[in-house]
Amino acid sequence: MTERAAAEPVPVVTELRTLRARVPQLTGSLVASADGLLIAHDLPAPVEPSGMAAVTATGLSLAHRIAHTAHGGAFHEVVIRGVDGYVVIYAAGPVASLTVLAAPTVNVGRLHLESRPTARAIAALLPDTRRK
């Protein structure tokens, strides 16, 4: 995993590393703002953190739109299953998201069981910067 940037909030990075320790098939994670800015990451070297944060924001925006259009409700998570593993994006409060990358052998139920509380904990650590 890559080392954290100096500007990353240490408590958020600690949450990411704790999540990785709890789910052995987790290969990386990141927290991004709703507008695609990287907040913190614990990603493997081949994944470019800022680019992944931007792509995550795009996926998050689309997921919000789909959830609202289909059910009129709020977004909670989106699961993407690829040939080489999973990418799951969880809402982390109103202004951020938690994205986790996992091996194809991950127990998805366990991934959710561990990641959902982590997303809530991260949301509690971040300031609510929405315009009022």
SULVEN-V519954 format. One line per field, one symbol per residue. phi: phi as a letter, one per 40 degrees, with the letter a starting at -180 (. if undefined). A space follows every 10 residues. Layout:
phi->???
//
This chain:
phi->.ccccccccd cccccccccc ccbdccbiaa bbcccgccba aabcdcccdc cccccdcccc cccdcccccc bgbccbabbb bbdbibbbbb cbgcbaabbb bacccccccc dcdccccccc ccdcccccbc cb
//
